């Protein structure tokens, strides 16, 4: 038996989906090398603004995943140090994993009858089954 790599609920599925998307990127674009393009003064100001806006929303109990992810992305864009940039990008990925986990646990109304349909237990959404990681949604079994 193999050791469990991921212990946080939903992270293994998230990692599989990211890996499948990464494979698709490699097939389409190959291995890529680009400059970071981060750390500018405008990015640093945007990070401060995003942090302030997220904290303001959190203090009022109206924070959204968009607020949280926006803050993390802005903080990554503000970093010029490669180690700090990497740490920020890991935080971006972790917020994405948390947001996706939240989406996967929500209940959605059926488009036809309005009855609530949970997404995760049977791996179905309101429009049909959730495709496996790397499987195009149009090829998911119906």
C-alpha positions in Angstrom: 0.0 0.0 0.0 1.3 3.5 -0.9 1.5 6.2 1.8 -1.2 8.9 1.8 0.3 11.9 0.2 -2.5 14.3 1.0 -4.4 14.3 4.2 -6.6 17.4 3.8 -10.0 16.5 2.4 -10.3 17.4 -1.3 -6.6 18.2 -1.9 -5.8 14.9 -3.6 -8.6 15.5 -6.1 -7.4 19.1 -6.5 -3.8 18.0 -7.1 -5.0 15.4 -9.7 -6.9 18.1 -11.5 -4.0 20.5 -11.5 -1.7 17.7 -12.7 -4.1 16.9 -15.5 -4.2 20.5 -16.5 -0.5 20.8 -16.3 -0.1 17.8 -18.6 -2.5 19.5 -21.1 -0.4 22.7 -20.9 2.8 20.7 -21.6 1.2 19.0 -24.6 0.0 22.3 -26.0 2.8 24.6 -25.2 5.8 22.5 -24.1 8.1 23.5 -21.2 8.0 27.3 -20.9 10.5 29.8 -19.5 9.4 33.4 -18.9 10.5 36.3 -16.6 8.5 36.7 -13.5 7.3 40.3 -14.2 6.6 40.9 -10.6 7.7 43.3 -7.9 6.9 46.7 -9.4 5.8 49.7 -7.4 2.3 49.5 -8.8 2.0 45.9 -7.9 3.2 46.6 -4.4 0.5 49.3 -4.0 -2.1 47.0 -5.5 -1.1 44.3 -2.9 -1.6 46.8 0.0 -4.9 47.9 -1.4 -6.1 44.3 -1.9 -5.0 43.4 1.7 -6.8 46.4 3.1 -10.0 45.6 1.1 -9.9 41.9 2.1 -9.4 42.8 5.8 -12.2 45.4 5.6 -14.6 42.8 4.1 -13.6 40.2 6.7 -14.1 42.6 9.6 -17.7 43.2 8.3 -18.4 39.5 7.7 -18.8 39.9 3.9 -15.4 38.5 2.7 -15.6 36.4 -0.4 -13.3 33.9 -2.0 -12.7 36.5 -4.7 -11.4 38.9 -2.1 -9.1 36.3 -0.5 -7.7 35.0 -3.8 -7.3 38.6 -5.1 -5.3 39.5 -2.1 -3.0 36.5 -2.4 -2.5 37.0 -6.2 -1.8 40.7 -5.6 0.8 39.8 -2.9 2.4 37.4 -5.3 2.6 40.0 -8.0 4.2 42.4 -5.6 7.1 40.1 -4.8 10.5 40.4 -6.5 12.4 37.9 -4.3 12.1 34.4 -5.9 11.7 32.6 -2.6 9.0 35.0 -1.3 7.3 34.8 -4.7 7.3 31.0 -4.5 5.8 31.1 -1.0 3.1 33.5 -2.2 2.2 31.3 -5.2 1.9 28.3 -2.8 -0.6 30.4 -0.9 -2.5 31.2 -4.1 -2.7 27.5 -4.9 -3.9 26.7 -1.3 -6.6 29.3 -1.6 -7.7 27.9 -4.9 -7.8 24.4 -3.3 -10.0 25.8 -0.5 -12.3 27.6 -2.9 -12.7 24.5 -5.0 -13.3 22.3 -1.9 -16.0 24.8 -0.9 -17.6 24.6 -4.4 -17.5 20.8 -4.3 -19.4 20.7 -1.0 -22.2 23.1 -2.0 -25.7 22.1 -2.9 -27.1 23.4 -6.1 -30.7 23.5 -7.3 -31.8 21.4 -10.2 -32.3 23.5 -13.3 -35.6 21.7 -14.0 -37.3 21.1 -10.7 -35.4 23.3 -8.2 -34.6 20.3 -5.9 -31.2 20.5 -4.3 -28.6 18.3 -5.7 -25.3 17.8 -3.8 -22.2 17.8 -6.0 -19.6 15.6 -4.3 -21.2 12.4 -3.0 -22.1 10.9 -6.4 -19.8 13.3 -8.3 -22.7 14.9 -10.1 -23.5 18.5 -10.5 -26.7 20.2 -11.6 -25.7 19.8 -15.2 -24.4 16.2 -15.1 -21.5 14.2 -13.8 -18.2 15.9 -12.8 -15.5 14.9 -15.3 -12.5 13.1 -14.1 -9.3 15.2 -13.8 -8.0 15.8 -17.4 -11.3 14.6 -18.9 -13.0 17.2 -21.1 -16.5 18.0 -19.7 -18.1 17.2 -23.0 -16.8 13.6 -22.7 -18.1 13.0 -19.2 -20.6 10.1 -19.1 -24.2 11.2 -19.1 
